[in-house]
Amino acid sequence: MAVKIKKSSAAGTLSLTPLIDVVFLLLIFFLVTSEFEDEERRLDIVLPTATSATPMISRPREIIIDVDSSGQVFMRGEPTDLVTLEQLLVKAVADNPADQSVVIRADREASFQPVVSVMDVCNSTGVAEYSVTTREGPAE
């Protein structure tokens, strides 16, 4: 006696719901992992090297201040004087009092005084932490 197996019609159709879920997950993955150009990093600045520099794994919410080789201070890609910089940092600290950090990117040809002036403004405005960026490599 032959056994008849009844095939359901549901097994014959392909469910698109899991496929759509996978496509959305891939889309979110690529959006999160792609790198967007920061407006603060448009300036052509040659960073000094340090042997103990480590690359950043994630980008925290921080303010980036650039100092070019002539000593000009830039914030968000715009030339800024120290008075305006102080006003902007006071507002940033008021918005984020405990965790506000500043990264100072100074060209290696810049004199040290503009960098110290920016550090002094950070101290006077109550910035929680600030650092001077270097790039990894042998000392020249």
C-alpha positions as CSV (number, residue, x, y, z in Angstrom):
1,M,0.0,0.0,0.0
2,A,1.4,3.3,-1.0
3,V,1.4,6.2,1.4
4,K,0.3,9.5,0.0
5,I,2.0,12.7,1.5
6,K,-0.1,15.7,1.2
7,K,2.0,18.8,0.3
8,S,0.8,22.1,1.7
9,S,0.7,25.1,-0.4
10,A,2.5,27.2,2.2
11,A,5.7,25.2,1.7
12,G,5.7,26.1,-2.0
13,T,5.8,29.9,-1.5
14,L,8.8,31.8,-0.3
15,S,8.4,34.1,2.7
16,L,10.0,37.5,2.0
17,T,9.8,38.7,5.6
18,P,13.1,37.2,6.7
19,L,14.8,38.4,3.5
20,I,13.6,42.0,4.1
21,D,14.8,41.8,7.7
22,V,18.3,40.8,6.6
23,V,18.4,43.6,4.0
24,F,17.4,46.2,6.6
25,L,20.1,44.8,9.0
26,L,22.7,45.1,6.3
27,L,21.6,48.6,5.4
28,I,21.8,49.7,9.1
29,F,25.2,48.0,9.5
30,F,26.7,49.9,6.5
31,L,25.2,53.2,7.6
32,V,26.7,52.8,11.1
33,T,30.1,51.6,10.0
34,S,30.7,54.0,7.1
35,E,32.8,57.0,7.9
36,F,31.5,60.5,7.2
37,E,33.7,63.4,6.5
38,D,34.0,65.6,9.6
39,E,33.9,69.3,8.9
40,E,36.5,69.8,11.6
41,R,39.0,67.6,9.7
42,R,39.0,69.4,6.4
43,L,42.1,71.5,7.1
44,D,45.4,70.2,5.8
45,I,47.3,69.9,9.0
46,V,50.5,67.7,9.4
47,L,50.3,66.2,12.9
48,P,53.5,65.7,14.9
49,T,54.4,62.1,15.6
50,A,54.6,60.3,19.0
51,T,55.6,56.8,19.7
52,S,52.9,56.2,22.3
53,A,50.0,57.5,20.2
54,T,47.1,55.1,19.9
55,P,44.4,55.2,17.2
56,M,40.9,56.1,18.4
57,I,38.5,53.2,18.2
58,S,35.3,55.3,18.4
59,R,34.5,58.9,18.0
60,P,33.2,60.5,21.2
61,R,31.3,63.7,21.1
62,E,34.1,66.2,21.3
63,I,35.0,69.6,20.0
64,I,38.0,69.7,17.7
65,I,40.1,72.9,17.6
66,D,42.8,73.2,14.9
67,V,45.9,75.3,15.1
68,D,47.7,75.7,11.7
69,S,51.4,76.3,11.1
70,S,51.0,80.1,11.3
71,G,49.3,79.9,14.7
72,Q,45.7,80.6,13.5
73,V,43.0,78.9,15.6
74,F,40.1,77.2,13.8
75,M,36.9,75.7,15.3
76,R,34.5,73.8,13.0
77,G,36.7,74.8,10.1
78,E,36.2,78.5,10.6
79,P,39.0,80.9,11.8
80,T,38.3,81.9,15.4
81,D,39.9,84.3,17.8
82,L,40.4,83.4,21.5
83,V,37.5,85.5,22.7
84,T,35.0,83.8,20.4
85,L,36.5,80.5,21.2
86,E,35.9,81.1,24.9
87,Q,32.3,82.1,24.3
88,L,31.7,78.9,22.2
89,L,33.3,76.7,24.9
90,V,31.3,78.3,27.7
91,K,28.1,77.4,25.8
92,A,29.4,73.9,25.1
93,V,30.3,73.3,28.7
94,A,26.9,74.7,29.8
95,D,25.2,72.2,27.4
96,N,27.4,69.3,28.5
97,P,29.0,70.1,31.9
98,A,30.4,66.8,33.0
99,D,31.6,65.2,29.7
100,Q,32.7,68.0,27.4
101,S,36.1,67.2,25.9
102,V,38.2,69.1,23.5
103,V,40.8,67.7,21.0
104,I,43.5,70.2,20.0
105,R,45.1,69.5,16.6
106,A,48.2,71.6,16.2
107,D,50.4,71.6,13.1
108,R,53.9,70.5,14.1
109,E,55.4,73.7,12.6
110,A,53.1,75.8,14.8
111,S,54.7,77.7,17.7
112,F,53.7,76.4,21.2
113,Q,52.1,79.7,22.4
114,P,48.8,79.4,20.4
115,V,48.4,75.8,21.7
116,V,49.0,77.0,25.3
117,S,46.5,79.8,24.7
118,V,43.8,77.3,23.6
119,M,44.6,75.1,26.7
120,D,44.3,78.2,28.9
121,V,40.8,79.0,27.4
122,C,39.8,75.3,28.0
123,N,40.9,75.6,31.6
124,S,39.1,78.9,32.2
125,T,35.8,77.7,30.6
126,G,35.7,74.5,32.7
127,V,36.3,71.9,29.9
128,A,36.3,68.5,31.6
129,E,39.2,67.2,29.6
130,Y,41.3,68.3,26.7
131,S,44.1,66.6,24.8
132,V,46.6,67.4,22.0
133,T,46.5,65.0,19.1
134,T,49.5,63.3,17.6
135,R,49.9,60.6,15.0
136,E,51.6,57.3,15.6
137,G,55.1,56.9,14.2
138,P,58.8,57.2,14.9
139,A,60.0,60.6,16.3
140,E,61.6,62.7,13.7
